Amino acid sequence: MKAPILLWVLYITFPPTALRAQVSETVNVQVSDQIDSQAGVNGRLQLAMSTSFQLAPWSYQFFTLDPNAVAPLGALYPFHTRVQVINTGIPLTAPDTWDFTELNAMFAPVQSTGDHSPEFQIATAPAYMSDSNGYILPASFPDFAQMSANLVRYYNTGGFTDAGNFFQSPNPYPVSWWGIFNEPNGNGLTPQQYLDLYNTAVPAMAQADPSIKFLAMELSDYGTQAETYLPAFVAGVSAPVDVLATHLYSTCNQSDPDAEVFATVPGFVSEVQDIYSQLAGSPKLADVPVWVTENNVNADYALSNGMSACNPGQTYVTDLRGTSPFFAAWRALVFASLGETGAQALYHWSFGTDAQYGEVNSAASPYLSYWVDYYLSHWLPSPPGQDILQVTASGCCLWNYNGGNPLGLDTHTLAARNPDGSVVILMSNHAVDKASDNNGTGVVRDFMLDVSALGPFNSATLVQLDAATPPTGPVPVAMPPAAQMQVVLEGYGAALLRLANASPALPAAGVVNAASYVQGAVAPGEIVALFGTALGPASPADLTLTNPKLVANSLAGIHVLFDGVPAPVLYGSAGQVNAVVPYAVAGESATQLQAEYLGTLSPPISLPVAATAPGMFTQDVSGTGPGAILNTADESVNSASNPAAPGDWVSIFATGAGATTPAGVDGLLAPGPSYPPNAKVSVTIGGLPCQIEYAGGAPGLVSGVVQINAQVPANLTPGASVPVQVAIGTASSQSGVTLAVR
């Protein structure tokens, strides 16, 4: 499952008396306005936060037993949530015998949340492909490749048939990210064997769906595993590699003291640096990013007899440092250190487990670890990422390595500037009280911040994550912005200070139908335009796809939330954001709307919800004038110079049609004629009713755009501007939209 990080013998050289601090020690931090071009990815912090699951017989019912866990998982905004599929989670149980019961129970809820684009890690092989130790046999590599290709078909290409039986995912979301085996260095594969497995499986999967992406290695990276395991792969890989992944844990022994555990973090940096150095030696791998797809304090776990997996003869003991204030200090240090080293994703292991590993408990209540990761992902989101600013710090208590080489202060400060000019300063206090402490309290550190070089700000907001943080999460505190600011951490913990000049503001009157620009109730699947201030970047951003079939619910640091559910975002700028109302609002009388930009939320506004709220798109995007209407015969744009004739069919494009059958899928690009509205659709042209051939999703366009194919009435009086109107259910579209008829 996991293995320890025993990177070097790192320790703090101060004797216990020197480690005990009776009074607060001051750390002086000066933040420069200059970008640290040597840090991160060419001076950028590009570290996306995510989380993980393990799909196994003992865990696959996680969401069945606690469906409430979906909401906190989604609120994390996890980046390609990782699901490690092992044991009977692998649906191929024998040759030609498939059982997707366990896989669908856990994976479908994961697909439905976050960015709807998780990583499926094919962590192991079925038992019949493996030896008595559970290690895959080299002779089984072609069978493993065929199984993996069928998994791709199951999710992405309409299913597959095996031994006369057809299998297709019940979930509409495709899977774009695939991990090839878990910790091969600890699961029976030599470097050459893993290379052979990868070069066999990946081409078969890519043939099934050429658009998918691949994570390689996912090493159990203890000691210097990257240095010894990667060379054969780098030299011999012929299949595509989109990410090189590794796993980093600080210890595999609960008895290791805090000082030793903190002091492993520089070793994480060294390993990531070594991986990048090896990749740089291969032209085809030089631009491949490094992701850390498992990370936590302690990699130990209980065997079936309750004994420690890592420490033979010892009873397993839950390491509470994984969810205590120790974790807040440790994860903040790891995040800053790996981000400054250029790692591009950091995954928590694992979301819903115990107090050693979890972000939420069995009742889906957050641990402190959840709130740490929540604020790292919200206040320092990637994408879009931030510029890393130069920081100079001085103060008490240096770490030392092997008795002489300084590792730095027992605090760490990272300053990062967002695209809107706001600056976030992340502080970690990992100052140890006594050398023998194990999950101790730490000691006070007083951060004196000189931010005068950054210029003035209108607001300052502080979040502290430490022993005082309530289970419901920290309460952000407003502070007077100043050139010199003070933040005190009373012991182990982390703090984030945001300095800004604007916060998102969205008045209720600023929410309109994006086709008609009419204000009023919103409907499921309606495309809406939000007009306000500080809603997004100064330079407009157009939609992105989280996979080839799905519009992302995050854009350039923008999220739009309806009752906490992220909506697909189609366009974003400082003054306007366009989004699609989630289908989850169906049946509600009202919904709470908030706009979020770079972790700052607008005040919530309440909007009424209607079954339908139709609006027709127009050619000049004004809501009136010539409609966005095609002459169906040749799909040309209808206009005065290209009119339709009576009896012709035209395609009208609208939004606000409400719930559909089958149920609409947020952000999905319509695969073809499908998803007809539940409500009755009618059209009049020139005041005359029209025959309708089709009303449903517009093929290739985002769910929420409705296409209506209507016939121009034969007895219509021609004209360059004949009025058109659509009714869906009991609501009608705006007036003033026209069609040219000859």
HELIX and SHEET records of a PDB file:
HELIX    1   1 PRO A   16  LEU A   19  1                                   4    
HELIX    2   2 PHE A   62  LEU A   65  1                                   4    
HELIX    3   3 PRO A   67  ALA A   69  5                                   3    
HELIX    4   4 VAL A   70  ALA A   75  1                                   6    
HELIX    5   5 ASN A   87  GLY A   89  5                                   3    
HELIX    6   6 THR A  101  GLN A  111  1                                  11    
HELIX    7   7 ALA A  127  MET A  129  5                                   3    
HELIX    8   8 PRO A  138  SER A  140  5                                   3    
HELIX    9   9 PHE A  141  ASN A  156  1                                  16    
HELIX   10  10 PRO A  184  GLY A  186  5                                   3    
HELIX   11  11 PRO A  191  ALA A  208  1                                  18    
HELIX   12  12 GLN A  225  GLY A  236  1                                  12    
HELIX   13  13 ASP A  258  PHE A  262  1                                   5    
HELIX   14  14 VAL A  265  ALA A  280  1                                  16    
HELIX   15  15 LEU A  320  GLY A  322  5                                   3    
HELIX   16  16 PRO A  325  THR A  341  1                                  17    
HELIX   17  17 LEU A  368  TRP A  379  1                                  12    
HELIX   18  18 SER A  452  LEU A  454  5                                   3    
HELIX   19  19 ALA A  508  GLY A  510  5                                   3    
HELIX   20  20 TYR A  583  VAL A  585  5                                   3    
SHEET    1   A 3 LEU A  10  TYR A  11  0                                        
SHEET    2   A 3 LEU A 398  TYR A 401 -1                                        
SHEET    3   A 3 ASN A 405  LEU A 409 -1                                        
SHEET    1   B 5 ARG A  44  LEU A  45  0                                        
SHEET    2   B 5 GLN A 386  SER A 394 -1                                        
SHEET    3   B 5 GLU A  25  ILE A  35 -1                                        
SHEET    4   B 5 ARG A 445  ASP A 450  1                                        
SHEET    5   B 5 GLN A 484  LEU A 489 -1                                        
SHEET    1   C 7 ARG A  44  LEU A  45  0                                        
SHEET    2   C 7 GLN A 386  SER A 394 -1                                        
SHEET    3   C 7 THR A 411  ARG A 417 -1                                        
SHEET    4   C 7 VAL A 423  ASN A 429 -1                                        
SHEET    5   C 7 GLY A 493  ALA A 500 -1                                        
SHEET    6   C 7 SER A 459  ASP A 466 -1                                        
SHEET    7   C 7 VAL A 477  MET A 479 -1                                        
SHEET    1   D 9 ALA A  48  LEU A  55  0                                        
SHEET    2   D 9 ARG A  82  VAL A  85  1                                        
SHEET    3   D 9 GLU A 119  ILE A 122  1                                        
SHEET    4   D 9 TRP A 177  ILE A 180  1                                        
SHEET    5   D 9 LYS A 213  SER A 220  1                                        
SHEET    6   D 9 VAL A 243  THR A 251  1                                        
SHEET    7   D 9 VAL A 290  ASN A 298  1                                        
SHEET    8   D 9 ALA A 345  HIS A 348  1                                        
SHEET    9   D 9 ALA A  48  LEU A  55  1                                        
SHEET    1   E 2 LEU A  92  ALA A  94  0                                        
SHEET    2   E 2 THR A  97  TRP A  98 -1                                        
SHEET    1   F 2 PHE A 160  ASP A 162  0                                        
SHEET    2   F 2 ASN A 165  PHE A 167 -1                                        
SHEET    1   G 5 VAL A 511  ASN A 513  0                                        
SHEET    2   G 5 ILE A 527  PHE A 531 -1                                        
SHEET    3   G 5 GLN A 576  VAL A 580 -1                                        
SHEET    4   G 5 VAL A 569  GLY A 572 -1                                        
SHEET    5   G 5 ALA A 541  ASP A 542 -1                                        
SHEET    1   H 2 LEU A 545  ASN A 547  0                                        
SHEET    2   H 2 LEU A 550  VAL A 551 -1                                        
SHEET    1   I 4 VAL A 565  PRO A 566  0                                        
SHEET    2   I 4 ILE A 558  PHE A 562 -1                                        
SHEET    3   I 4 ALA A 590  TYR A 597 -1                                        
SHEET    4   I 4 THR A 600  LEU A 601 -1                                        
SHEET    1   J 4 VAL A 565  PRO A 566  0                                        
SHEET    2   J 4 ILE A 558  PHE A 562 -1                                        
SHEET    3   J 4 ALA A 590  TYR A 597 -1                                        
SHEET    4   J 4 ILE A 605  PRO A 608 -1                                        
SHEET    1   K 4 GLY A 615  MET A 616  0                                        
SHEET    2   K 4 TRP A 649  THR A 655 -1                                        
SHEET    3   K 4 ILE A 629  ASN A 631 -1                                        
SHEET    4   K 4 SER A 636  VAL A 637 -1                                        
SHEET    1   L 4 GLY A 615  MET A 616  0                                        
SHEET    2   L 4 TRP A 649  THR A 655 -1                                        
SHEET    3   L 4 VAL A 705  GLN A 711 -1                                        
SHEET    4   L 4 ILE A 692  GLY A 697 -1                                        
SHEET    1   M 5 GLY A 625  PRO A 626  0                                        
SHEET    2   M 5 VAL A 737  VAL A 741  1                                        
SHEET    3   M 5 GLY A 719  ILE A 728 -1                                        
SHEET    4   M 5 VAL A 681  ILE A 685 -1                                        
SHEET    5   M 5 LEU A 688  PRO A 689 -1                                        
SHEET    1   N 4 GLY A 625  PRO A 626  0                                        
SHEET    2   N 4 VAL A 737  VAL A 741  1                                        
SHEET    3   N 4 GLY A 719  ILE A 728 -1                                        
SHEET    4   N 4 ALA A 731  SER A 732 -1                                        
END                                                                             
